[in-house]
């Protein structure tokens, strides 16, 4: 329950309850401000949340409520009506805190760790644009041209509006049907049902410069470039034509789209020396300027169509009604796909101009503006849906048609405070790091099924969100990077539902681009396991609850070997080659869950070891993996959660931390092909709870525990024993994993759990 008093007369007080309501009460005083004479009665009962209401506050005219459903509701305080609601404010996590600064700025804090700001002055209703359209006529197309809005009506009336109507011109030939395209703020093209093209100059004044019939029959679509335009006629016919400001024109080339059910393009862009077309059946086509088809990506956006193409330097982005954003670049003479981002929405309508990837999408009757790379909703507008004409001005303003009226709406952005950018919405399970040249990046994966990549700033104090990878069907439990040393990093990730994925990360001029290149599920997807019922009954299936908890990777000439420790007590060996993951071996050598898998070298021989919930370490020579020739060492009473390895000339040192709260230093060595392992030092009461992090750092040890303590252990002189010299507290609850990174002559100790915290040591 939360409460706040309204600073005026009569006093109103609001309560937020677990029944998903907010209630406003009026308090009247018959004599002064004495509560003995107060009369309290209920003024409004407000229902707008789909889960519990956690916080609320008042301004002079509004009540603002937030809650577990990640929604902000703005209520009219006088009438008790809902003015506006904003959904998915903190990437779907609950909103725990709320404050208003000067009746103009709203600050909210959410379960994703972010503090966001909202401009209350832009949280208003759409404004109707008056164009003096005659009765019987109605707007059909709208478009932003700079600060000007162009409106084309069903009767063919073209209206230009800047605050007020500045220009009107009739085009009877455009009655009932027209296409309208522009090139920046210079020209606009209108195409008709009869094949005529009308080009108008917009600066310094609006005037027609070209009216010609280019093709016979209907113009299905058109694109306007700097001094050329492309029209698409019947049977996929393409005509590229040049024009001049003086009104002269000449046909450059003709071509045709490949055969398809709906044979016209939905978007066209010039790129390098090509024209890139996206069609109505989801395909991308690369044409030369003489309209010769060079390359096609058939139905890459499924069959619902390509909706937009955005040029980004030497690459381009495409989006479609399959909910994906794909990036392409030219490699030699071929165009190749670099990445595919699944946004989680079905209808991506446009890619906004500017840096990054900001996409316009539709969900029901709402237009959504979202940061695709960060998987974050930026703004939403109730506009009635995307089947009507609409346009955006950058990421500032929207114009749309609804109920045969024209409305404009300023986007209300969810801004983030610089010190609180936010991260995962649920527990973080794992992390790793990699570098591109001198730039350091931190990867995290959690229960929200996302993998987030942050850039670590040179001052080592700030994290900048750079990329979000989505695709896991369950929680992410382990991450391992592989630097291919050619400007590419492969990320190997595993998690729930026995799923293993491989991602390719590229650095394109400082911008990270990620794409999924391989996927493996032990049980297979629903489509893969669909069988006839007789066949399904006789088939032995793996436990669907199996989780991949830890992995180790080793690069060889014939591929990358992946060693995976699983919750079903089985160690599995995969190989990744030619964008395919294949299972090579699997073996059950004990009955406990495998928590960790590591590699180490001893006398130039490679070994693989695993740590289990039984408190034992098992090791094999890599060439004899999963054979009966293994070595078992019992170090802890129960699970070994953390392990660090220090390789020496003739032996290796292990430091381990376990569920028994013990910190153990042990040594493994090989003499005459015989492996021996013995404990050098142990501290059974190193922490008050299970240890989830143990690391070597020079002559010291670091230990991290669920008791939210970081222990610094100093080695005693001439002895393999350690003494606790310092304890430091961390703010992270339920610490799952720790990572020690060397950076700029100092160490960074990273802890993850319910949040992320980095210490400089």
For each residue, the residues with C-beta under 8 A, 3 or more apart:
1: 15 16 17
2: 15 16 54 55 56
3: 13 14 15
4: 13 14 56 57 58
5: 11 12 13
6: 11 12 13 58
7:
8: 11
9:
10: 26 27 28 29
11: 5 6 8 26 27 28 29
12: 5 6 24 25 26 27 43 58 77
13: 3 4 5 6 24 25 27
14: 3 4 22 23 24 25 56 58 63
15: 1 2 3 22 23 25
16: 1 2 21 22 53 54 55 56 65 67
17: 1 20 21 22 23 53
18: 52 53
19:
20: 17 47 49 50 51 52 53 67
21: 16 17 45 46 47 49 53
22: 14 15 16 17 45 46 48 49 53 56 63 65 73 75
23: 14 15 17 42 44 45 46
24: 12 13 14 42 43 44 46 63 77 80
25: 12 13 14 15 40 41 42 43
26: 10 11 12 40 41 42 43
27: 10 11 12 13 38 39 40
28: 10 11 38 39
29: 10 11 32 33 34 37 38 39
30: 37 39
31: 34 37
32: 29 37
33: 29
34: 29 31 37 38
35: 38
36:
37: 29 30 31 32 34
38: 27 28 29 34 35
39: 27 28 29 30
40: 25 26 27
41: 25 26
42: 23 24 25 26 45
43: 12 24 25 26 80
44: 23 24 75 80
45: 21 22 23 42 80
46: 21 22 23 24 63 65 73 75 80 82
47: 20 21
48: 22 65 71 73 75 82 85
49: 20 21 22 52 53 65 67 68 69 71 73
50: 20 69 71
51: 20 67 68 69 94
52: 18 20 49 67 68
53: 16 17 18 20 21 22 49 56 65 66 67 68
54: 2 16 66 67 68 94 95 96
55: 2 16 65 66 67 95 96 97 98
56: 2 4 14 16 22 53 63 64 65 66 98
57: 4 63 64 98 99 100
58: 4 6 12 14 62 63 64 77 100
59: 62 64 77 100 103 120
60: 103
61: 76 77 78
62: 58 59 74 75 76 77 83 120
63: 14 22 24 46 56 57 58 74 75 77
64: 56 57 58 59 72 73 74 75 98 100 106
65: 16 22 46 48 49 53 55 56 72 73 75
66: 53 54 55 56 71 72 73 89 95 98 108
67: 16 20 49 51 52 53 54 55 71 94 95
68: 49 51 52 53 54 94 95
69: 49 50 51 87 94
70: 87 88 89 90 91 92 93 94 95 110
71: 48 49 50 66 67 85 86 87 88 89 95
72: 64 65 66 85 86 89 95 106 108 118
73: 22 46 48 49 64 65 66 82 84 85
74: 62 63 64 82 83 84 85 123
75: 22 44 46 48 62 63 64 65 80 81 82 83
76: 61 62 79 80 81 82 83
77: 12 24 58 59 61 62 63 80
78: 61
79: 76
80: 24 43 44 45 46 75 76 77
81: 75 76
82: 46 48 73 74 75 76 85
83: 62 74 75 76 123 125
84: 73 74 123 124 125
85: 48 71 72 73 74 82
86: 71 72 89 118 123 380 412 414
87: 69 70 71 377 380
88: 70 71 91 92 377 380
89: 66 70 71 72 86 95 108 110 116 377 414
90: 70 93 94 95 108 110 111 112 114 116 422 425
91: 70 88 110 112 375 376 377 422 425
92: 70 88 425
93: 70 90 110 111 112 425 426
94: 51 54 67 68 69 70 90 110 111
95: 54 55 66 67 68 70 71 72 89 90 98 108 109 110 111
96: 54 55 109 110 111
97: 55 107 108 109
98: 55 56 57 64 66 95 106 107 108 109
99: 57 106 107
100: 57 58 59 64 103 105 106 107 120
101: 104 105 106 107
102: 105
103: 59 60 100 120
104: 101 119 120 121
105: 100 101 102 117 118 119 120
106: 64 72 98 99 100 101 117 118 119 120 123
107: 97 98 99 100 101 115 116 117 118 417
108: 66 72 89 90 95 97 98 115 116 118
109: 95 96 97 98 114 115 116 420
110: 70 89 90 91 93 94 95 96 113 114 116 422 425
111: 90 93 94 95 96 425 426
112: 90 91 93 422 423 424 425
113: 110 420 422 423 424 755 756
114: 90 109 110 416 417 420 421 422 423
115: 107 108 109 416 417 419 420
116: 89 90 107 108 109 110 414 415 416 417 422
117: 105 106 107 414 415 416 417
118: 72 86 105 106 107 108 123 412 413 414 415
119: 104 105 106 122 123 412 413 415
120: 59 62 100 103 104 105 106 123
121: 104 124
122: 119 410 411 412 413
123: 74 83 84 86 106 118 119 120 412
124: 84 121 127 410
125: 83 84
126: 381 382 383 400 407 408 409
127: 124 407 408 409
128: 405 406 407
129: 149 151 161 399 406 407 408
130:
131: 139 151 159 161 165 406
132: 165
133: 137 138 139 153 157 159
134: 137 155
135:
136:
137: 133 134 153 154 155 157
138: 133 153 154 404
139: 131 133 142 151 152 153 154 389 401 404 405 406
140: 152 153 154 178 389 401
141: 150 151 152 178 180 389
142: 139 149 150 151 152 389 390 391 399 400 401 406
143: 149 150 180 182 188 391 399
144: 148 149 150 391 392 393 397 399
145: 148 149 150 182 185 188 202
146: 185
147: 162 393
148: 144 145 160 161 162 166 185 202
149: 129 142 143 144 145 160 161 162 399 406 408
150: 141 142 143 144 145 158 159 160 161 180 188
151: 129 131 139 141 142 158 159 160 161 406
152: 139 140 141 142 156 157 158 159 171 174 178 180 190
153: 133 137 138 139 140 156 157 159
154: 137 138 139 140 175 176
155: 134 137 170 172 175
156: 152 153 170 171 172 173 174 175 178
157: 133 137 152 153 168 169 170 171
158: 150 151 152 168 169 170 171 174 190
159: 131 133 150 151 152 153 165 167 168
160: 148 149 150 151 165 166 167 168 206
161: 129 131 148 149 150 151 164 165 166
162: 147 148 149 166
163:
164: 161
165: 131 132 159 160 161 168
166: 148 160 161 162
167: 159 160 206
168: 157 158 159 160 165
169: 157 158 206 208
170: 155 156 157 158
171: 152 156 157 158 174 175 178 190 198
172: 155 156 175
173: 156 192 193 194 196
174: 152 156 158 171 177 178 190 192 198
175: 154 155 156 171 172
176: 154 193
177: 174 192 193 218
178: 140 141 152 156 171 174 190 191 192 193
179: 189 190 191 219 220 221 222
180: 141 143 150 152 188 189 190 191
181: 188 189 191 222 223 224 229
182: 143 145 185 186 187 188 189 202 224
183: 186 187 224 225 226
184:
185: 145 146 148 182 202 203
186: 182 183 201 202 203 226
187: 182 183 199 200 201 202 209 224
188: 143 145 150 180 181 182 199 200 202 224
189: 179 180 181 182 197 198 199 222 224 229
190: 152 158 171 174 178 179 180 197 198 199 200
191: 178 179 180 181 196 197 198 219 221 222 231
192: 173 174 177 178 195 196 197 198 219
193: 173 176 177 178 218 219
194: 173 213 217 218
195: 192 213 214 215 216 217 218 219 233
196: 173 191 192 211 212 213 214
197: 189 190 191 192 210 211 212 213 214 219 222 229 231 241
198: 171 174 189 190 191 192 208 210 211
199: 187 188 189 190 208 209 210 211 224 229 243
200: 187 188 190 206 207 208 209
201: 186 187 205 206 207 208 209 245
202: 145 148 182 185 186 187 188 206
203: 185 186
204:
205: 201
206: 160 167 169 200 201 202
207: 200 201
208: 169 198 199 200 201 211
209: 187 199 200 201 243 245 246 247
210: 197 198 199 243 247 249
211: 196 197 198 199 208
212: 196 197 249
213: 194 195 196 197 216
214: 195 196 197 219 231 239 241 251
215: 195 219 231 233 237 239
216: 195 213 233
217: 194 195 233 234
218: 177 193 194 195 233 234
219: 179 191 192 193 195 197 214 215 222 231 232 233
220: 179 232 233 234 264
221: 179 191 231 232 264 265 266 268
222: 179 181 189 191 197 219 229 230 231 232
223: 181 229 230 265 267 268 269
224: 181 182 183 187 188 189 199 229
225: 183 228 229 230 270
226: 183 186
227: 242 243 244
228: 225 240 241 242 243 252
229: 181 189 197 199 222 223 224 225 240 241 243
230: 222 223 225 238 239 240 241 268 275
231: 191 197 214 215 219 221 222 238 239 241
232: 219 220 221 222 236 237 238 257 264 265
233: 195 215 216 217 218 219 220 237 238 239
234: 217 218 220 237
235: 256 263
236: 232 256 257 258 259 260 263 264
237: 215 232 233 234 254 256
238: 230 231 232 233 254 255 256 257 287 291
239: 214 215 230 231 233 251 253 254
240: 228 229 230 251 252 253 254 255 275 289 291
241: 197 214 228 229 230 231 249 250 251 252
242: 227 228 249 250 252
243: 199 209 210 227 228 229 247 248 249
244: 227 247 248 249
245: 201 209
246: 209
247: 209 210 243 244
248: 243 244
249: 210 212 241 242 243 244
250: 241 242
251: 214 239 240 241 254
252: 228 240 241 242 289 290
253: 239 240 289 290 291
254: 237 238 239 240 251 291
255: 238 240 287 290 291 292 293
256: 235 236 237 238
257: 232 236 238 260 263 264 265 277 279 285
258: 236 283 285 293 296
259: 236 263
260: 236 257 263 279 280 281 283
261: 280 281
262: 279 280 281 305
263: 235 236 257 259 260 279 280
264: 220 221 232 236 257 279 280
265: 221 223 232 257 268 277 278 279 280 285
266: 221 278 279 280 305 306 307
267: 223 277 278 306 307 308 309
268: 221 223 230 265 275 276 277 278 309
269: 223 275 276 309 310 311 316
270: 225 274 275 276 311
271: 274 275 276 309 311 316
272: 314 330
273: 288 289
274: 270 271 286 287 288 289 294
275: 230 240 268 269 270 271 286 287 288 289 291
276: 268 269 270 271 284 285 286 287 309 316 318
277: 257 265 267 268 284 285 287
278: 265 266 267 268 283 284 285 301 305 306 307 308 309 318 320
279: 257 260 262 263 264 265 266 282 283 284 285 305 306
280: 260 261 262 263 264 265 266 305
281: 260 261 262 299 303 305
282: 279 299 300 301 302 303 304 305 306 320 321 322
283: 258 260 278 279 296 297 298 299 300 301 306
284: 276 277 278 279 296 297 300 301 306 309 318 328
285: 257 258 265 276 277 278 279 293 295 296 297
286: 274 275 276 293 294 295 296 335
287: 238 255 274 275 276 277 291 292 293 294
288: 273 274 275 291 292 294
289: 240 252 253 273 274 275
290: 252 253 255
291: 238 240 253 254 255 275 287 288
292: 255 287 288
293: 255 258 285 286 287 296
294: 274 286 287 288 335
295: 285 286 334 335
296: 258 283 284 285 286 293
297: 283 284 285 300 337
298: 283
299: 281 282 283 302 303
300: 282 283 284 297 318 320 326 337
301: 278 282 283 284 304 305 306 307 318 319 320 321 322 324 326
302: 282 299 320 321 322
303: 281 282 299
304: 282 301 320 321 322
305: 262 266 278 279 280 281 282 301 320 321
306: 266 267 278 279 282 283 284 301 309 318 319 320
307: 266 267 278 301 319 320 321 347 348 349 350
308: 267 278 318 319 348 349 350 351
309: 267 268 269 271 276 278 284 306 316 317 318 351
310: 269 316 317 318 351 353
311: 269 270 271 316
312: 315 316 317 327
313: 508 509
314: 272 329 330 508
315: 312 327 328 329 338 508
316: 269 271 276 309 310 311 312 327 328 329
317: 309 310 312 325 326 327 328 351 357
318: 276 278 284 300 301 306 308 309 310 325 326 328
319: 301 306 307 308 324 325 326 348 349 350 351 359
320: 278 282 300 301 302 304 305 306 307 323 324 348
321: 282 301 302 304 305 307 346 347 348
322: 282 301 302 304 346
323: 320 342 343 344 345 346 347 348 361
324: 301 319 320 340 341 342 343 348
325: 317 318 319 340 341 343 348 351 357 359 372
326: 300 301 317 318 319 337 339 340 341
327: 312 315 316 317 337 338 339 340 513 515
328: 284 315 316 317 318 335 336 337 338
329: 314 315 316 335 336 338 508
330: 272 314 333 334 335 336
331: 334 335 336
332:
333: 330
334: 295 330 331
335: 286 294 295 328 329 330 331
336: 328 329 330 331
337: 297 300 326 327 328 340 515
338: 315 327 328 329 506 508 513 515
339: 326 327 504 506 513 514 515
340: 324 325 326 327 337 515 516
341: 324 325 326 357 372 373 470 514 515
342: 323 324 470 471
343: 323 324 325 348 359 361 370 372 375
344: 323 375 470
345: 323 348 361 362 363 368 370
346: 321 322 323 363
347: 307 321 323 361 362 363 386
348: 307 308 319 320 321 323 324 325 343 345 351 359 360 361
349: 307 308 319 359 360 361 362 367 386
350: 307 308 319 359 360 392
351: 308 309 310 317 319 325 348 357 358 359 360
352: 358 359 360 369 392 394 395
353: 310 394
354: 358 394 395
355:
356: 371 372 373
357: 317 325 341 351 371 372 373
358: 351 352 354 369 370 371 372 378 395
359: 319 325 343 348 349 350 351 352 369 370 372
360: 348 349 350 351 352 367 368 369 392
361: 323 343 345 347 348 349 367 368 370
362: 345 347 349 366 367 368 385 386
363: 345 346 347 366 368
364: 385
365: 382 383 384 385
366: 362 363 380 381 382 383
367: 349 360 361 362 380 381 383 386 390 398 400
368: 345 360 361 362 363 377 379 380
369: 352 358 359 360 377 378 379 380 395 411
370: 343 345 358 359 361 375 376 377 378
371: 356 357 358 374 375 376 378
372: 325 341 343 356 357 358 359 375
373: 341 356 357 466 467 468
374: 371 465 468
375: 91 343 344 370 371 372 450 468 470
376: 91 370 371 414 422
377: 87 88 89 91 368 369 370 380 414
378: 358 369 370 371 395 411 413 414
379: 368 369 411 412 413 414
380: 86 87 88 366 367 368 369 377
381: 126 366 367 398 400 409 411
382: 126 365 366
383: 126 365 366 367 386 388 390 398 400 402 407 409
384: 365 388 400 402 403
385: 362 364 365 388
386: 347 349 362 367 383 390
387:
388: 383 384 385 400 401 402
389: 139 140 141 142 400 401
390: 142 367 383 386 398 399 400 401
391: 142 143 144 398 399 400
392: 144 350 352 360 395 396 397 398 399
393: 144 147 396 397 398 399
394: 352 353 354 397
395: 352 354 358 369 378 392 411 413
396: 392 393 410 411
397: 144 392 393 394 408 409 410 411
398: 367 381 383 390 391 392 393 408 409 410 411
399: 129 142 143 144 149 390 391 392 393 406 407 408 409
400: 126 142 367 381 383 384 388 389 390 391 406 407 409
401: 139 140 142 388 389 390 404 405 406 407
402: 383 384 388 405 407
403: 384
404: 138 139 401
405: 128 139 401 402
406: 128 129 131 139 142 149 151 399 400 401
407: 126 127 128 129 383 399 400 401 402
408: 126 127 129 149 397 398 399
409: 126 127 381 383 397 398 399 400
410: 122 124 396 397 398
411: 122 369 378 379 381 395 396 397 398
412: 86 118 119 122 123 379
413: 118 119 122 378 379 395
414: 86 89 116 117 118 376 377 378 379
415: 116 117 118 119
416: 114 115 116 117 420 421 422
417: 107 114 115 116 117 420
418: 421
419: 115
420: 109 113 114 115 416 417
421: 114 416 418 463 464 465
422: 90 91 110 112 113 114 116 376 416 465
423: 112 113 114 428 444 452 454 465 755 756
424: 112 113 427 428 444 446 447 448 450 452
425: 90 91 92 93 110 111 112 448
426: 93 111 446 447 448
427: 424 446 447 734 736 753 754
428: 423 424 431 444 445 446 447 736 752 753 754 755 756
429: 445 446 447 475 476 477 478 495 736 737 752
430: 444 445 446 476 477 478 479 736 737 752
431: 428 442 443 444 445 479 737 739 750 752 756
432: 442 443 479 480 481 491 739
433: 440 441 442 443 456 481 739 741
434: 441 443 481 483 489 491 505
435: 438 439 440 441 483
436: 439 441 487 489 507
437:
438: 435
439: 435 436 455 507
440: 433 435 455 456 741 743
441: 433 434 435 436 453 454 455 456 466 512
442: 431 432 433 453 454 456 463 741 750
443: 431 432 433 434 451 452 453 454 479 481 491
444: 423 424 428 430 431 451 452 454 479 752 756
445: 428 429 430 431 450 451 452 472 475 476 477 478 479 493 495
446: 424 426 427 428 429 430 449 450 475 476 752
447: 424 426 427 428 429 475
448: 424 425 426 475
449: 446 470 472 473 474 475 476 495
450: 375 424 445 446 468 469 470 472 476
451: 443 444 445 468 469 470 472 476 479 491 493 503
452: 423 424 443 444 445 465 467 468 469
453: 441 442 443 465 466 467 468 469 505 512 514
454: 423 441 442 443 444 463 464 465 466
455: 439 440 441 463 464 466
456: 433 440 441 442 460 462 463 743 748
457: 460 461 462 463 464
458: 744
459: 462
460: 456 457 743 744 746 748 758 760
461: 457
462: 456 457 459
463: 421 442 454 455 456 457 756 758
464: 421 454 455 457
465: 374 421 422 423 452 453 454 468
466: 373 441 453 454 455 512
467: 373 452 453 505 512 513 514
468: 373 374 375 450 451 452 453 465
469: 450 451 452 453 491 493 503 514 516
470: 341 342 344 375 449 450 451
471: 342 501 516 519
472: 445 449 450 451 475 476 493 495 496 499 501
473: 449 496 497 499 521
474: 449 495 496 497 499 547
475: 429 445 446 447 448 449 472 495 496 547
476: 429 430 445 446 449 450 451 472 479 493 494 495
477: 429 430 445 494 495 496 547 548 549 550
478: 429 430 445 493 494 495 548 549 550 551
479: 430 431 432 443 444 445 451 476 491 492 493
480: 432 491 492 493 551 552 553
481: 432 433 434 443 489 490 491 492
482: 489 490 491 492 553 555 560
483: 434 435 489
484: 488 489 490
485:
486:
487: 436 506 507
488: 484 504 505 506
489: 434 436 481 482 483 484 504 505
490: 481 482 484 502 503 504 505 517 560
491: 432 434 443 451 469 479 480 481 482 502 503 504 505 514
492: 479 480 481 482 500 501 502 551 553 560 562 576
493: 445 451 469 472 476 478 479 480 500 501 502 503
494: 476 477 478 499 500 501 548 549 550 551 564
495: 429 445 449 472 474 475 476 477 478 499 547 548
496: 472 473 474 475 477 499 547
497: 473 474 521 523 544 545 546 547
498: 521 522 523 542 544 546 547 548 566
499: 472 473 474 494 495 496 519 520 521 522 548
500: 492 493 494 519 520 521 548 551 562 564 574 581
501: 471 472 492 493 494 516 518 519 520
502: 490 491 492 493 516 517 518 519 576 581
503: 451 469 490 491 493 514 515 516 517
504: 339 488 489 490 491 514 515 517
505: 434 453 467 488 489 490 491 512 513 514
506: 338 339 487 488 512 513 514
507: 436 439 487 510 511 512 513
508: 313 314 315 329 338 511 512 513
509: 313
510: 507
511: 507 508
512: 441 453 466 467 505 506 507 508
513: 327 338 339 467 505 506 507 508
514: 339 341 453 467 469 491 503 504 505 506
515: 327 337 338 339 340 341 503 504
516: 340 469 471 501 502 503 519
517: 490 502 503 504 579
518: 501 502 576 579 580 581
519: 471 499 500 501 502 516 581
520: 499 500 501 574 581 583
521: 473 497 498 499 500 524 525 528
522: 498 499 542 546 572 583
523: 497 498 529 541 542 544 546
524: 521 527 528 529
525: 521 528 529
526: 529 530
527: 524 530
528: 521 524 525
529: 523 524 525 526 536 541
530: 526 527
531: 535 536 539
532: 535 536
533: 536 537
534: 537 538
535: 531 532 538 539
536: 529 531 532 533 539
537: 533 534
538: 534 535
539: 531 535 536
540:
541: 523 529 544
542: 498 522 523 546 568
543: 546 568
544: 497 498 523 541
545: 497 567
546: 497 498 522 523 542 543 566 567 568
547: 474 475 477 495 496 497 498 566 567
548: 477 478 494 495 498 499 500 551 564 565 566 567
549: 477 478 494 565 566 567 593 594 595 596
550: 477 478 494 564 565 594 595 596 597 610
551: 478 480 492 494 500 548 562 563 564 565 597
552: 480 562 563 597 598 599 608
553: 480 482 492 560 561 562 563
554: 560 561 563 599 606 622
555: 482 560 561
556: 559 560 561
557:
558: 575 577
559: 556 575 576 577 578
560: 482 490 492 553 554 555 556 575 576 577
561: 553 554 555 556 573 574 575 584
562: 492 500 551 552 553 573 574 575 576 581
563: 551 552 553 554 571 572 573 597 599 608 625
564: 494 500 548 550 551 571 572 573 574 597
565: 548 549 550 551 571 594 595 596 597 610
566: 498 546 547 548 549 569 570 571 572 593 594
567: 545 546 547 548 549 593 594
568: 542 543 546 588 593
569: 566 588 590 591 592 593 594 612
570: 566 586 587 588 594
571: 563 564 565 566 586 587 588 589 594 597 610 625 626
572: 522 563 564 566 583 585 586
573: 561 562 563 564 583 584 585 586 625 626
574: 500 520 561 562 564 581 582 583 584
575: 558 559 560 561 562 581 582 584
576: 492 502 518 559 560 562 580 581 582
577: 558 559 560 580 582
578: 559
579: 517 518
580: 518 576 577
581: 500 502 518 519 520 562 574 575 576
582: 574 575 576 577
583: 520 522 572 573 574 586
584: 561 573 574 575
585: 572 573 625 626
586: 570 571 572 573 583 626
587: 570 571 626
588: 568 569 570 571 591
589: 571 618 626 630
590: 569 612 614 616 618 632
591: 569 588 614
592: 569 612 613 614 616
593: 549 566 567 568 569 612 613 639
594: 549 550 565 566 567 569 570 571 597 610 611 612
595: 549 550 565 611 612 613 639 640 641
596: 549 550 565 610 611 640 641 642 643
597: 550 551 552 563 564 565 571 594 608 609 610 611
598: 552 608 609 610 611 643 645
599: 552 554 563 606 607 608 609 622
600: 606 607 609 645 647 652
601: 604 605 606 607 647 652
602: 605 607 647 651 652 668 669 670
603: 650 670
604: 601
605: 601 602 621 622 670
606: 554 599 600 601 621 622 623
607: 599 600 601 602 619 620 621 622
608: 552 563 597 598 599 619 620 622 625
609: 597 598 599 600 617 618 619 620
610: 550 565 571 594 596 597 598 617 618 619
611: 594 595 596 597 598 616 617 639 640 643 656
612: 569 590 592 593 594 595 615 616 618 639 640
613: 592 593 595 638 639 659
614: 590 591 592 638 639
615: 612 634 635 636 637 638 639 640 658 659 660
616: 590 592 611 612 632 633 634 635 640
617: 609 610 611 632 633 635 640 643 654 656 677
618: 589 590 609 610 612 630 631 632 633
619: 607 608 609 610 630 631 633 668 675
620: 607 608 609 624 625 626 627 629 630 631
621: 605 606 607 624 625 629
622: 554 599 605 606 607 608 625
623: 606
624: 620 621 627 629
625: 563 571 573 585 608 620 621 622
626: 571 573 585 586 587 589 620
627: 620 624 630
628:
629: 620 621 624
630: 589 618 619 620 627
631: 618 619 620 675 677
632: 590 616 617 618
633: 616 617 618 619 666 668 677
634: 615 616
635: 615 616 617 640 656 658 664 666 679
636: 615 639 640 656 658 659 660 662 664
637: 615 658 659 660 662
638: 613 614 615 658 659 660
639: 593 595 611 612 613 614 615 636 658 659 690
640: 595 596 611 612 615 616 617 635 636 643 656 657 658
641: 595 596 657 658 659 690 691 692 693
642: 596 656 657 658 691 692 693 694 704 737 738
643: 596 598 611 617 640 654 655 656 694
644: 654 655 694 695 696 740
645: 598 600 652 653 654
646: 652 653 654 655 696
647: 600 601 602 652
648: 651 652 653
649:
650: 603 669
651: 602 648 667 668 669
652: 600 601 602 645 646 647 648 667 668 669
653: 645 646 648 665 666 667 680 696
654: 617 643 644 645 646 664 665 666 667 668
655: 643 644 646 663 664 665 666 694 695 696 701
656: 611 617 635 636 640 642 643 663 664 666 694
657: 640 641 642 662 663 664 686 687 690 691 692 693 694 703 704 705
658: 615 635 636 637 638 639 640 641 642 661 662 664 690 691
659: 613 615 636 637 638 639 641 690
660: 615 636 637 638 684 690
661: 658 684 685 686 687 688 689 690 691 705
662: 636 637 657 658 682 683 684 685 686 691
663: 655 656 657 682 683 686 687 691 694 701 703 711 713
664: 635 636 654 655 656 657 658 679 681 682 683
665: 653 654 655 679 680 681 682 701 720 722
666: 633 635 653 654 655 656 677 678 679 680
667: 651 652 653 654 677 678 680 720
668: 602 619 633 651 652 654 675 676 677
669: 602 650 651 652 675 676 677
670: 602 603 605 673 674 675 676
671: 674 676
672:
673: 670
674: 670 671
675: 619 631 668 669 670
676: 668 669 670 671
677: 617 631 633 666 667 668 669
678: 666 667
679: 635 664 665 666 682
680: 653 665 666 667 720 721
681: 664 665 720 721 722
682: 662 663 664 665 679
683: 662 663 664 686 722 724
684: 660 661 662
685: 661 662
686: 657 661 662 663 683 691 703 705 711 724
687: 657 661 663 690 691 703 705 706 707 709 711
688: 661 705 707 709
689: 661 705 706 707
690: 639 641 657 658 659 660 661 687 705 706
691: 641 642 657 658 661 662 663 686 687 694 703 704 705 706
692: 641 642 657 704 705 706 735 736 737 738
693: 641 642 657 702 703 704 705 735 737 738 751
694: 642 643 644 655 656 657 663 691 701 702 703 704
695: 644 655 701 702 703 738 740 749
696: 644 646 653 655 700 701
697: 700 701 702 740 747 761
698:
699: 714 715
700: 696 697 712 713 714 715 722
701: 655 663 665 694 695 696 697 711 712 713 715 722
702: 693 694 695 697 710 711 712 713 738 740 749 761
703: 657 663 686 687 691 693 694 695 710 711 713
704: 642 657 691 692 693 694 709 710 711 730 735 738 749 751
705: 657 661 686 687 688 689 690 691 692 693 708 709 711 735
706: 687 689 690 691 692 734 735
707: 687 688 689
708: 705 729 730 731 732 733 735
709: 687 688 704 705 727 728 729 730
710: 702 703 704 727 728 729 730 749 751 759
711: 663 686 687 701 702 703 704 705 724 726 727
712: 700 701 702 724 725 726 727 728 761
713: 663 700 701 702 703 722 723 724 725
714: 699 700 722 723 725
715: 699 700 701 719 720 721 722
716: 719 721 722 723
717:
718:
719: 715 716
720: 665 667 680 681 715
721: 680 681 715 716
722: 665 681 683 700 701 713 714 715 716
723: 713 714 716
724: 683 686 711 712 713 727
725: 712 713 714
726: 711 712
727: 709 710 711 712 724
728: 709 710 712 759
729: 708 709 710
730: 704 708 709 710 735 751 757 759
731: 708 755 757
732: 708 735 751 752 753 754 755 756 757
733: 708 753 754 755
734: 427 706 753 754
735: 692 693 704 705 706 708 730 732 738 751 752 753
736: 427 428 429 430 692 752 753
737: 429 430 431 642 692 693 751 752
738: 642 692 693 695 702 704 735 749 750 751 752
739: 431 432 433 749 750
740: 644 695 697 702 747 748 749 750
741: 433 440 442 747 748 750
742: 746 747 748
743: 440 456 460 746 747 748
744: 458 460
745:
746: 460 742 743 760 761
747: 697 740 741 742 743 760 761
748: 456 460 740 741 742 743 758 759 760 761
749: 695 702 704 710 738 739 740 758 759 760 761
750: 431 442 738 739 740 741 756 757 758 759
751: 693 704 710 730 732 735 737 738 756 757 758 759
752: 428 429 430 431 444 446 732 735 736 737 738 755 756
753: 427 428 732 733 734 735 736
754: 427 428 732 733 734
755: 113 423 428 731 732 733 752
756: 113 423 428 431 444 463 732 750 751 752
757: 730 731 732 750 751
758: 460 463 748 749 750 751
759: 710 728 730 748 749 750 751
760: 460 746 747 748 749
761: 697 702 712 746 747 748 749
